[in-house]
Amino acid sequence: MNIHPIVAKWFDCWNSGNIDDLPITDDFSHTSPFGTISPKSKYMDIVNKNRKDFLGNTLTVTAHIQEGNQICVQFEQKNTNTGLEMTVCEWYQFEGDLIKTIRSFYNVGNAEIKG
């Protein structure tokens, strides 16, 4: 699957564990069901403090669409350290050759739908 080179680098960094090379701006912002983390320094502090949970991932892109300086990627995440498996959808916005923002969508738990 031919994906934008900046996003390909993002996935390569996570899959290899080489998170110090993540292609993100200094004012990077990551929004997920857990809230928003910004800037890059705070994001990296959280990632480094929780390395076991954040590393050990295999991220496999299953679909993507691109428009201008944005790309939406759907991928499967499997973590060998935690056993977590989930489908994630993320919107990436670029600034030059770096990722400025990510909005991440996924289920954060075993929610039960009651009818």
C-alpha positions, 0 to 999 in steps of 0.5 A, spaced: 500 500 500 503 506 497 502 511 503 504 518 504 512 518 506 511 522 513 506 517 515 510 511 513 516 514 517 511 515 523 509 507 522 516 505 521 518 508 528 513 505 532 514 498 529 521 499 530 521 502 537 525 508 534 520 513 537 526 518 538 525 519 530 518 520 530 516 526 525 513 531 529 513 538 530 515 541 536 508 544 537 505 537 535 498 535 538 495 528 539 488 527 541 485 521 543 479 518 547 483 520 553 484 527 551 489 531 548 497 531 549 501 537 547 506 539 545 511 534 543 515 535 549 509 533 553 507 527 548 514 524 548 515 524 556 508 520 556 511 515 551 517 514 555 514 514 562 510 508 559 514 505 554 512 498 555 505 500 553 507 504 547 512 499 544 511 492 542 506 494 537 505 492 530 501 497 526 498 494 519 495 499 515 489 497 512 486 503 508 487 510 507 485 517 504 488 523 503 486 530 501 491 536 501 495 536 507 491 531 511 491 523 511 486 519 514 489 512 516 485 506 518 490 500 521 490 494 526 494 495 532 497 488 536 501 489 542 506 483 544 507 487 551 500 488 553 496 483 548 492 489 546 489 488 539 484 494 536 482 497 530 484 505 530 483 510 525 487 517 525 487 523 521 494 526 520 495 534 519 502 536 516 506 542 517 512 541 512 515 535 512 512 533 519 506 531 523 503 537 526 496 534 529 493 527 530 486 525 531 485 518 533 479 514 534 478 507 537 474 503 543 478 504 549 474 499 553 469 493 553 463 497 553 457 493 553 451 496 549 444 495 553 438 496 549 
